Amino acid sequence: DRLAIFTDKGNEYIVKVLDIPQRKFREKGLPLDNISNFDSSSEHILLIESLSELKGKKVFFGTKDNLIKMVDGELFDVTRKTSQATKLGDKDEVITVKVINPDDTVAIYSDSGYFLRFQASDVPEKKKAALGVRGMKTKKGEDIIGISILKPGDEKAVKVGKNEVHLERLHIAGRDQRGSKR
């Protein structure tokens, strides 16, 4: 089997499980930099998933520039060791990569305290080379600081400024709205 490693720069690295050396329990591990093209000095890992687990599922991408999309998991089964997992704009970076189900909900929150929660089924499916669509309406200078995926029954609280907000209590609205101030 092979592992797909997704990073904040929008890259995907493929590592064969057989290329990962076996170690004893108390021995130090081996950096991913040594067995793949991944560079830990310039990128951060957001998701590691088996390619066989991605088949038949959707992968959600959310960026700092407020672009979101779902991509069919089978599109990531490539032969190259390094490929572009998603297209990014200038100075944009991926903040969330998750395997998502249609009954999940997506919560987006900004640095000015606005929150928007909507159904994952509202997120359009795109190809890897597409940028995505706007997740939440924001004002100029307002940045998206987090995107969370909530499974049915999940409870998650985030702290923005001095306020702690429980995401599961947010009203479910539609995608591409302003959201509510908390």
N, C-alpha and C positions, 0 to 999 in steps of 0.2 A: 504494500500500500504506500501511498504518498501523502505528505502533509502540505497544506497550503498555508502560507504565512502572509497575512495582510498587514501593511504598515500605514502610518499616517501620511506618507508621501504618495499614497495611491498605488503602491507597487504590490505585486504578488510574487512570492518566492516559493518554489516547489522543492521539497526535500524528500528523498526516498527514505523510508523508515529503515531500510537495510544499510543506508549510509551512516546512520547514527550508531556510534560504537557503544557496546555494552560496557557498563561499569559495575563495580561492586557497590554495595549499599552506602558505605561511608566515603567513597571516593568523590572527588570533585567532578562536576560535569564538564562538557565541552561546549564552548561558545558557538552559537549558530553561525557566527561570522566565519568559523573554520570549516563548516560543512556546506555553506551556501553562499550566494552573492550578497546576502544581507550585511549591511554596515551599521552596527549599533551606535556609532558615533554621530550619525546624521539622521537616523530613523528610529521610530518607536513601534513595537509590535502592538497591534490592536486585537488581532484574532489569529489563533492557530486552530485549524480544523482539518480533519481527514477528508480527502477528496471523495472517498466513497460515501461519507456522511452528507456531502453537499449535493449529491445527485438527487434530483427530484425536490429540492428545497430552494428557497429564495434567500438571497443575501442582501441585507439592507446596508446602504451607505449614507452617511450624513456628514456634511462638511461644515467648516467654520464659516464659510460664506453663505450658509443657509440653503444649500442644495441637497436634496434627498432623492433617492431612487432605490428600486429593487432590481436585482439582476438574477437571472436563472443560475443556479449553482453549477449546472453542467458546463457553462461557458468558461469556468475556471480550470477545467481539466485540460491543460495544455502540455505540450512536450517540452517547451523551453523552461529553463530553470528560473528565469526572471521575465515577468511580463507586467504590463500596465493593467491593474485591476479596475481602475476607474479613471476617467478623464478629470483633471482639475484645472481651474483657472489660475491666473497669476497670483502668487502669494496665498493660495488657498491650501488647506490641508484637511485630511479626513479626521473627524473626531470620534466617529462611531462606525464600527463594522460588526454586524450581528447576523446570525441565522434567524430568520423571522417567519412566523406563521400568520395566516390571514386573520386569525381571531385575536392577535396581539394588538396592543395600542402603542402609539409613539408619543412621547412627551418631549417637547422642545422648550428650552428656557434661555432667556437672554440675560445679559449683564445688568439691564435696567429693571429686572424683576418681572418680566412678562413670561407667562407660561401658556402653552397650547398643547392640548392632548387630542389625538384623533386616531381613528381606526387605521391599522396597517393596510387594510384593503384600499384605502384612499391613496396610497403611494403607488404611482405608476411603475410598471415594469419597463426597464430600458436595457439597452445593450451596454457592454463594458465601455465603449468609446463615447457614450453620451455623457453630458454634464449632469443632468438631473433637473428637477423642478424645485421651485421655492417651497420651503416647508412652512414658514410663518412670516407674516408681514412684519417688517421691522422699520424703524426710523433710521435716518442717515446717522452713521456713527455708532449704532447699536450693534453689538456683537453677540452671536450665539455662543454660549459657554458650555452647553451640554445638550445631549440628545439621549434619552433613555427608552429602552424597549421594555414594556410591561406585559408579562403573560397574564392570563386571567387568574385572579386571586393573589397576584404579587403585591407586596407593600414595599414602597421605596420612598425615602425622604431625602431631599437635597437642601443644602443651605446656600442661599444666594443673599449676600450681604449679611444682615442680622436675622433674616427670616428663614425659618425651616418650613419647607413646603412638602406635604405628602402627595406625591404624584398620583397615587391611586384615587385620591379624593377630587381631583380636577374633573370638571365637566368635560364630556367627550363632545368635541365640536368637529368642524370640517377642516381639512388641510387648507393652507394659504389664507388664514385669518389672522387678525392682530393678536389674539390671545387675551388673557386676563392678567391684571396687575395683582401681585401678591406681596 
